[in-house]
Amino acid sequence: MPLVGANREVPMVRATHPYRTLIIDDDAGVHELFASMLSRGLIQSTRSQPADQAMPAGAIPAADFPVFEVDCAISGEQGLECVQKALAEKRPYTMAFVDMRMKSGWNGIETISHLWRECSDLQIIICTGHTDFTWHDIIKRFGHTDRLLMLKKPFNVMDVRQMAYALAEKWNLFNQAKTHLERLQKLVAERTAKLQESNESLQRKIMEQKQAEQERRLMEIQLRHAQKLESVGQLAAGIAHEVNTPAQYIGDNIRFLRQSFAQLASLLRRHERLLSAVKQNAATPEMAADLEQAARQCDLNFLLEETPRAIEQSLEGVNSVTRIVRSMRDFAHPGSGEKVLIDLNQTVESTLVVAAHEWKYVANMVKDFQPGLPRVLCLPGELNQVILNLVVNASHAIAEAAGGDPGQKGTITISTRQQGDWVEIQVADTGAGIPEAIRDKVFDPFFTTRSVGEGTGQGLAIARNVIVGRHNGTLTFETQDGAGTVFTIRLPIHPAQPAQPEEKAA
């Protein structure tokens, strides 16, 4: 019996085994009746009919009628045992014909409840000839379900056979769908496992790439820090001199204060003895003369004048050393590798303190900082390195222009400004300027005009990479032969803002 759908016929796949059927009725005669009605032998009798006589309405050809294996039970309890045994043997029943009224034990409703608790897929046909159980009562008990049908007594052979045939086909379709679903679930599980394996492999590769990227970034940070420490090492002698000068006069002042305190202490002890004697009316002219002589020896007026001055000078020296140490700490600290909001004016100031020995003997430093400059998201250590490179280059340019004359000083001017959504740092010098022939090479790695061993040619190349590549800013310069050079750093106040195209050197 073909099924029709989607403009083509799909042939029914029939089961190759009998459909197990359970008859639950306390009348043995009913058992025999069902066994007869569900037998293929009943169909064979239709072949003896004359050819011109049509097959009875609803009759099913013997070749298409399925094979039923019929088991019988005389009570609901026995029927439940049959169902349990069939499940244990993994040969479940397809359907069960259950009598509504049985003389002993469970009635049909109770029997169905027990059967469905064991096998929820069992198709059940209720057989009844009474009206005390209505379909409404059955629906109220079991709800609407396609697993339950009602068959009225007395039985009609064709009704029983057609009902059994329909249920057998339904059970067959259900099992085909179930088998197909299990096959699909297995296929999905296999493909899911493969996808999971591929996903795990991809995750491992991603983790390896992330780890490699983290290691690369760590190496870059360490390299930049090493370059910074190299710069600090090159400046170490000058920094030591800067620290030594205030430390020296701090020491001199402290030694002066120690000597002065000893003299004042001696004078105070004589004064205390004289005061005690006066209180006891035992003062003598000799005691007063001794006090006067001690005051003359320690030069009390000089001590009263110079001691506060020595203290102030010592405090200034301590502040100077503190400022140098703090600047060194800010400059040499490796940082976290993450951008932070910084005060550009303070950053430039710290770098100038660290580089003081490079420029103080060849140039006067002019600082023109705009107050209240917006904080900018930067990598502080790398920006310090850029400013240091520009200041050192400016001092070298001025020294070369002076021709080694220590009495001829130039000027380095550092200014900060806000220009719209950008902030600018300018480093200007009064050196000889950059020759026109090499202006397009100043940012090239390893390019330098200095003698071998005096420069690596990396300073401006690193500066440009830091400003343009890591801060989305610009680094440009303007120069004039004999008049000097101005380098301009531009940084976006808002980091998401793309960098402006670099201007060509003037």
C-alpha positions as CSV (number, residue, x, y, z in Angstrom):
1,M,0.0,0.0,0.0
2,P,2.0,3.1,-1.2
3,L,2.0,6.4,0.5
4,V,1.5,9.4,-1.7
5,G,3.4,12.7,-1.1
6,A,5.3,15.4,-2.9
7,N,4.1,14.3,-6.4
8,R,5.7,10.9,-6.1
9,E,4.8,7.6,-4.4
10,V,7.0,6.4,-1.6
11,P,6.8,2.6,-1.2
12,M,6.0,1.2,2.3
13,V,8.8,-0.7,3.9
14,R,7.2,-3.7,5.6
15,A,8.4,-5.5,8.6
16,T,9.9,-9.0,7.9
17,H,8.8,-10.3,11.2
18,P,5.3,-11.0,12.6
19,Y,3.5,-8.2,14.6
20,R,3.1,-9.5,18.1
21,T,-0.5,-9.0,19.3
22,L,-1.8,-9.6,22.8
23,I,-5.5,-10.5,23.5
24,I,-6.5,-9.8,27.1
25,D,-10.0,-11.2,27.7
26,D,-11.5,-13.7,30.3
27,D,-13.4,-15.5,27.5
28,A,-11.3,-18.2,25.8
29,G,-13.7,-18.1,22.9
30,V,-12.8,-14.5,22.2
31,H,-9.1,-15.6,22.0
32,E,-9.9,-18.1,19.3
33,L,-12.1,-15.5,17.5
34,F,-9.3,-12.9,17.3
35,A,-6.7,-15.6,16.3
36,S,-9.0,-16.5,13.4
37,M,-9.8,-12.9,12.4
38,L,-6.1,-12.0,12.4
39,S,-5.0,-15.0,10.4
40,R,-4.0,-14.8,6.7
41,G,-6.1,-17.9,6.2
42,L,-9.3,-16.0,6.3
43,I,-8.1,-14.0,3.3
44,Q,-7.5,-17.1,1.3
45,S,-11.2,-17.8,1.2
46,T,-11.8,-14.7,-1.0
47,R,-9.9,-16.4,-3.8
48,S,-12.7,-18.9,-4.2
49,Q,-15.1,-16.2,-5.1
50,P,-16.1,-15.8,-8.8
51,A,-13.9,-13.5,-10.8
52,D,-16.8,-11.2,-11.6
53,Q,-17.7,-10.8,-7.9
54,A,-16.0,-7.8,-6.3
55,M,-14.0,-8.2,-3.0
56,P,-16.1,-7.1,0.0
57,A,-15.7,-3.5,0.9
58,G,-12.8,-2.9,3.2
59,A,-11.2,-6.3,2.4
60,I,-7.4,-6.3,2.2
61,P,-5.5,-8.6,-0.3
62,A,-3.9,-11.5,1.3
63,A,-0.4,-10.6,-0.1
64,D,-0.6,-7.2,1.6
65,F,-2.0,-8.3,4.9
66,P,0.7,-8.5,7.6
67,V,1.5,-11.6,9.7
68,F,0.3,-11.4,13.3
69,E,1.7,-13.5,16.1
70,V,-1.2,-13.7,18.7
71,D,-0.7,-14.3,22.4
72,C,-3.6,-14.5,24.9
73,A,-4.2,-13.7,28.5
74,I,-7.3,-14.3,30.6
75,S,-6.8,-11.3,33.0
76,G,-5.1,-7.9,33.2
77,E,-2.5,-9.3,35.6
78,Q,-1.6,-12.1,33.3
79,G,-1.5,-9.6,30.4
80,L,1.0,-7.5,32.3
81,E,3.2,-10.5,32.9
82,C,3.1,-11.2,29.1
83,V,4.2,-7.6,28.4
84,Q,7.0,-7.7,30.9
85,K,8.3,-11.0,29.5
86,A,8.1,-9.7,25.9
87,L,10.1,-6.6,26.9
88,A,12.7,-8.8,28.7
89,E,13.1,-10.8,25.5
90,K,13.3,-7.6,23.5
91,R,10.3,-8.7,21.4
92,P,7.7,-6.2,22.5
93,Y,4.1,-6.3,21.5
94,T,2.8,-4.1,18.7
95,M,-0.8,-3.9,20.0
96,A,-3.1,-5.3,22.6
97,F,-6.9,-5.9,22.5
98,V,-8.2,-5.3,26.0
99,D,-11.6,-6.3,27.3
100,M,-13.2,-3.5,29.3
101,R,-15.0,-5.9,31.7
102,M,-13.4,-9.0,33.2
103,K,-14.9,-11.2,35.9
104,S,-11.9,-11.1,38.2
105,G,-8.9,-8.8,38.8
106,W,-8.4,-5.5,37.0
107,N,-10.9,-4.1,34.6
108,G,-9.8,-2.7,31.3
109,I,-9.0,0.8,32.5
110,E,-6.7,-0.5,35.3
111,T,-5.1,-3.0,32.9
112,I,-4.3,-0.2,30.4
113,S,-2.8,1.9,33.1
114,H,-0.4,-0.9,34.2
115,L,0.5,-1.8,30.6
116,W,1.4,1.7,29.7
117,R,3.6,2.1,32.8
118,E,5.6,-0.8,31.4
119,C,5.5,0.0,27.7
120,S,4.4,3.4,26.8
121,D,4.5,2.7,23.0
122,L,2.0,-0.2,23.1
123,Q,-1.1,0.4,20.8
124,I,-4.3,-0.5,22.7
125,I,-7.8,-1.4,21.4
126,I,-10.5,-1.3,24.0
127,C,-13.1,-4.0,23.5
128,T,-16.5,-3.3,25.1
129,G,-20.1,-4.1,24.6
130,H,-21.4,-1.9,27.4
131,T,-22.2,1.7,27.8
132,D,-21.1,2.2,31.4
133,F,-17.7,3.4,30.1
134,T,-18.0,6.2,27.6
135,W,-15.3,7.6,25.4
136,H,-15.4,10.8,27.5
137,D,-14.6,8.8,30.6
138,I,-11.6,7.2,28.8
139,I,-10.4,10.6,27.6
140,K,-10.7,12.0,31.1
141,R,-8.6,9.1,32.4
142,F,-5.9,8.9,29.7
143,G,-6.2,12.2,27.9
144,H,-6.2,12.5,24.1
145,T,-3.8,10.0,22.6
146,D,-3.3,8.2,19.2
147,R,-2.3,5.0,21.0
148,L,-5.9,4.2,22.1
149,L,-8.9,3.0,20.0
150,M,-12.3,1.6,20.9
151,L,-13.9,-1.5,19.3
152,K,-17.6,-2.2,20.0
153,K,-18.9,-5.7,20.5
154,P,-20.1,-7.7,18.6
155,F,-17.0,-7.6,16.5
156,N,-17.1,-7.1,12.7
157,V,-14.3,-9.1,11.0
158,M,-13.4,-6.4,8.6
159,D,-13.3,-3.7,11.4
160,V,-10.9,-5.9,13.4
161,R,-8.7,-6.7,10.4
162,Q,-8.6,-3.1,9.2
163,M,-7.9,-1.8,12.7
164,A,-5.1,-4.3,13.2
165,Y,-3.7,-3.6,9.7
166,A,-3.7,0.2,10.4
167,L,-2.1,-0.2,13.8
168,A,0.5,-2.6,12.3
169,E,1.4,0.0,9.6
170,K,1.5,2.7,12.2
171,W,3.8,0.7,14.4
172,N,6.0,-0.1,11.5
173,L,6.2,3.6,10.5
174,F,7.0,4.6,14.0
175,N,9.8,2.1,14.3
176,Q,11.2,3.1,10.9
177,A,11.2,6.7,12.1
178,K,12.7,5.7,15.4
179,T,15.5,3.7,13.6
180,H,16.1,6.6,11.2
181,L,16.2,9.0,14.1
182,E,18.7,6.9,16.0
183,R,20.8,6.6,12.8
184,L,20.7,10.4,12.4
185,Q,21.5,10.9,16.1
186,K,24.5,8.6,15.7
187,L,25.6,10.5,12.6
188,V,25.2,13.8,14.4
189,A,27.1,12.4,17.4
190,E,29.9,11.3,15.1
191,R,30.1,14.6,13.3
192,T,29.8,16.5,16.6
193,A,32.7,14.5,17.9
194,K,34.8,15.3,14.8
195,L,33.8,19.0,15.0
196,Q,34.7,18.9,18.7
197,E,38.0,17.4,17.9
198,S,38.6,20.0,15.2
199,N,37.5,22.7,17.5
200,E,39.8,21.5,20.3
201,S,42.7,21.4,17.8
202,L,41.8,24.9,16.6
203,Q,41.6,26.1,20.2
204,R,45.0,24.6,20.9
205,K,46.5,26.4,17.8
206,I,44.8,29.6,18.9
207,M,46.3,29.3,22.4
208,E,49.7,28.5,20.9
209,Q,49.5,31.6,18.7
210,K,48.3,33.7,21.7
211,Q,51.2,32.3,23.8
212,A,53.7,33.0,21.0
213,E,52.2,36.6,20.6
214,Q,52.5,37.1,24.3
215,E,56.1,35.9,24.3
216,R,56.8,38.2,21.3
217,R,55.3,41.2,23.1
218,L,57.2,40.3,26.3
219,M,60.4,40.2,24.3
220,E,59.6,43.6,22.7
221,I,59.0,45.1,26.1
222,Q,62.2,43.6,27.4
223,L,64.1,44.9,24.4
224,R,62.7,48.4,24.8
225,H,63.5,48.3,28.5
226,A,67.0,47.1,27.6
227,Q,67.4,50.0,25.2
228,K,66.2,52.4,27.9
229,L,68.6,51.0,30.4
230,E,71.3,51.4,27.8
231,S,70.4,55.0,27.5
232,V,70.5,55.3,31.3
233,G,73.9,53.6,31.4
234,Q,75.2,56.1,28.9
235,L,73.9,59.0,31.0
236,A,75.1,57.4,34.3
237,A,78.2,59.5,34.6
238,G,76.3,62.7,34.1
239,I,73.6,61.6,36.5
240,A,76.2,60.7,39.1
241,H,77.7,64.2,38.7
242,E,74.3,65.8,39.1
243,V,73.7,63.8,42.2
244,N,77.2,64.4,43.5
245,T,77.1,68.2,43.4
246,P,74.1,68.6,45.8
247,A,75.4,65.6,47.9
248,Q,78.7,67.4,48.3
249,Y,77.3,70.7,49.6
250,I,74.8,68.8,51.8
251,G,77.8,67.0,53.4
252,D,79.7,70.3,53.8
253,N,76.6,71.9,55.5
254,I,76.1,69.0,57.8
255,R,79.7,69.1,58.9
256,F,79.3,72.9,59.5
257,L,76.2,72.3,61.5
258,R,77.9,69.6,63.6
259,Q,80.7,71.9,64.5
260,S,78.4,74.8,65.2
261,F,76.2,72.7,67.3
262,A,79.2,71.6,69.5
263,Q,80.1,75.3,70.0
264,L,76.5,76.3,70.8
265,A,76.2,73.3,73.2
266,S,79.3,74.5,75.1
267,L,77.9,78.0,75.3
268,L,74.5,76.8,76.4
269,R,76.0,74.7,79.2
270,R,77.9,77.8,80.6
271,H,74.7,79.8,80.3
272,E,72.9,77.1,82.3
273,R,75.5,77.1,85.1
274,L,75.3,80.9,85.3
275,L,71.5,80.8,85.4
276,S,71.5,78.2,88.2
277,A,74.0,80.3,90.2
278,V,71.9,83.4,89.8
279,K,68.9,81.6,91.1
280,Q,70.9,80.6,94.2
281,N,72.5,84.1,94.6
282,A,75.9,82.4,94.0
283,A,76.9,84.0,90.7
284,T,80.4,85.4,90.5
285,P,82.1,87.8,88.1
286,E,84.3,84.9,86.9
287,M,81.3,82.9,85.7
288,A,80.0,85.9,83.7
289,A,83.4,86.5,82.2
290,D,83.7,82.8,81.2
291,L,80.3,83.0,79.4
292,E,81.4,86.2,77.5
293,Q,84.6,84.6,76.5
294,A,82.8,81.4,75.2
295,A,80.4,83.6,73.2
296,R,83.3,85.4,71.5
297,Q,85.1,82.2,70.7
298,C,82.1,80.6,68.9
299,D,81.2,83.8,67.1
300,L,77.6,83.6,68.1
301,N,76.3,86.2,65.6
302,F,78.0,84.3,62.7
303,L,76.4,81.0,63.8
304,L,72.9,82.6,64.2
305,E,73.2,84.0,60.6
306,E,74.8,81.0,58.8
307,T,73.0,78.1,60.5
308,P,69.6,78.7,59.0
309,R,71.2,79.3,55.6
310,A,73.0,75.9,55.8
311,I,69.8,74.2,56.7
312,E,68.0,75.8,53.7
313,Q,70.9,74.8,51.4
314,S,70.8,71.3,52.7
315,L,67.0,71.0,52.1
316,E,67.5,72.3,48.6
317,G,70.2,69.7,48.0
318,V,67.9,67.0,49.3
319,N,65.1,68.2,47.1
320,S,67.5,68.2,44.1
321,V,68.6,64.7,44.7
322,T,65.0,63.6,45.3
323,R,64.0,65.2,42.0
324,I,66.8,63.4,40.1
325,V,66.1,60.0,41.7
326,R,62.4,60.4,41.0
327,S,63.1,61.3,37.4
328,M,65.4,58.4,37.0
329,R,62.7,56.1,38.5
330,D,60.1,57.4,36.1
331,F,62.4,57.2,33.2
332,A,63.9,53.7,33.8
333,H,60.7,52.0,35.2
334,P,59.7,49.2,32.7
335,G,55.9,49.9,33.2
336,S,53.1,47.4,32.8
337,G,53.2,47.4,29.0
338,E,49.7,49.0,28.9
339,K,48.8,52.6,28.0
340,V,48.0,54.9,30.8
341,L,46.9,58.5,31.1
342,I,49.9,60.7,31.7
343,D,50.8,64.3,32.3
344,L,53.0,65.2,29.3
345,N,54.5,68.2,31.1
346,Q,55.7,66.1,34.0
347,T,57.0,63.4,31.6
348,V,59.1,66.0,29.6
349,E,60.3,67.5,32.9
350,S,61.5,64.1,34.2
351,T,63.4,63.4,30.9
352,L,65.1,66.8,31.0
353,V,66.3,66.1,34.5
354,V,67.8,62.8,33.5
355,A,69.5,64.2,30.4
356,A,70.7,67.4,32.1
357,H,74.4,66.4,31.9
358,E,73.9,66.0,28.1
359,W,72.7,69.5,27.4
360,K,73.6,71.8,30.4
361,Y,77.2,72.4,29.2
362,V,76.3,73.2,25.6
363,A,72.9,74.8,25.7
364,N,70.4,76.8,27.7
365,M,67.1,75.0,28.2
366,V,63.9,77.0,27.6
367,K,60.7,75.3,28.8
368,D,57.4,76.5,27.4
369,F,54.8,74.2,28.8
370,Q,51.1,74.9,28.4
371,P,49.5,74.6,31.8
372,G,46.4,72.4,32.2
373,L,47.3,70.2,29.2
374,P,44.9,67.3,28.8
375,R,46.2,63.9,29.9
376,V,47.0,61.6,27.0
377,L,46.9,57.8,26.9
378,C,50.5,56.7,26.3
379,L,53.2,54.2,27.0
380,P,55.2,56.4,29.4
381,G,58.5,54.6,29.2
382,E,58.6,54.6,25.4
383,L,57.6,58.3,25.2
384,N,60.4,59.1,27.7
385,Q,62.8,57.3,25.4
386,V,61.6,59.4,22.3
387,I,62.0,62.7,24.1
388,L,65.4,61.7,25.4
389,N,66.6,60.8,21.9
390,L,65.4,64.2,20.6
391,V,67.0,66.2,23.4
392,V,70.3,64.3,23.1
393,N,70.3,64.8,19.3
394,A,69.6,68.5,19.8
395,S,72.5,68.9,22.3
396,H,74.8,67.1,19.8
397,A,73.7,69.3,17.0
398,I,74.4,72.4,19.0
399,A,77.8,71.1,20.2
400,E,78.8,70.4,16.6
401,A,77.7,73.8,15.5
402,A,79.8,75.4,18.3
403,G,82.9,73.5,17.0
404,G,83.9,72.4,20.5
405,D,84.0,76.0,22.0
406,P,82.8,75.6,25.6
407,G,82.0,79.2,25.9
408,Q,79.5,79.2,23.0
409,K,76.2,77.9,24.2
410,G,73.1,77.3,22.0
411,T,69.5,77.0,23.0
412,I,67.1,74.1,23.2
413,T,63.4,75.0,23.5
414,I,60.8,72.4,24.5
415,S,57.2,73.4,24.3
416,T,53.9,71.7,24.7
417,R,50.6,72.7,23.2
418,Q,47.1,71.5,22.6
419,Q,46.0,71.8,18.9
420,G,42.3,70.7,18.7
421,D,42.1,67.0,19.4
422,W,45.9,66.6,19.4
423,V,48.7,67.6,21.7
424,E,52.1,68.7,20.4
425,I,55.6,68.4,21.9
426,Q,58.2,70.4,20.0
427,V,62.0,70.1,20.5
428,A,63.8,73.0,18.8
429,D,67.6,73.6,18.7
430,T,69.9,76.3,17.4
431,G,72.3,73.8,15.8
432,A,73.5,73.8,12.2
433,G,70.3,72.1,10.8
434,I,70.1,68.9,8.8
435,P,71.7,68.9,5.4
436,E,69.3,68.7,2.5
437,A,71.0,65.6,1.0
438,I,70.1,63.4,4.1
439,R,66.8,64.8,5.2
440,D,64.9,61.9,3.6
441,K,67.1,59.4,5.5
442,V,67.0,60.6,9.1
443,F,64.2,58.1,10.1
444,D,65.9,55.1,8.3
445,P,67.2,52.4,10.7
446,F,71.0,52.4,11.2
447,F,71.4,55.7,9.4
448,T,73.8,58.1,11.3
449,T,76.1,61.0,10.5
450,R,78.2,60.4,13.6
451,S,81.5,58.5,13.7
452,V,81.7,54.7,14.1
453,G,81.1,53.8,17.7
454,E,79.4,57.1,18.6
455,G,75.9,56.2,17.4
456,T,73.8,53.3,16.2
457,G,71.4,55.2,14.0
458,Q,68.5,53.7,15.8
459,G,67.3,56.7,17.9
460,L,65.1,58.4,15.4
461,A,63.9,55.1,13.8
462,I,62.8,53.9,17.2
463,A,61.2,57.3,17.9
464,R,59.2,57.2,14.8
465,N,58.0,53.6,15.4
466,V,56.9,54.5,18.9
467,I,55.0,57.6,18.0
468,V,53.5,56.5,14.7
469,G,53.2,52.7,15.1
470,R,52.3,52.5,18.8
471,H,50.6,55.8,19.5
472,N,48.8,56.6,16.2
473,G,50.6,59.9,16.2
474,T,53.0,61.7,13.9
475,L,56.7,62.7,14.1
476,T,57.9,65.4,11.7
477,F,60.7,67.9,11.5
478,E,61.5,71.3,10.0
479,T,65.1,72.3,9.5
480,Q,67.1,75.2,8.0
481,D,70.8,75.2,7.2
482,G,72.6,77.2,9.9
483,A,69.5,78.0,11.9
484,G,68.6,74.7,13.6
485,T,65.9,72.0,13.6
486,V,62.4,71.6,15.1
487,F,61.0,68.1,15.8
488,T,57.3,68.0,16.4
489,I,55.5,65.1,18.1
490,R,51.7,65.0,17.7
491,L,49.6,62.6,19.8
492,P,45.9,62.1,19.6
493,I,44.0,63.0,22.8
494,H,41.4,60.3,21.9
495,P,43.4,57.1,21.0
496,A,40.7,55.8,18.6
497,Q,41.4,58.7,16.3
498,P,43.5,57.6,13.3
499,A,46.9,59.2,12.8
500,Q,47.2,62.0,10.3
501,P,49.5,61.5,7.3
502,E,53.0,62.6,8.0
503,E,54.2,65.8,6.5
504,K,57.3,65.9,4.5
505,A,60.4,67.5,6.0
506,A,60.8,71.1,5.1
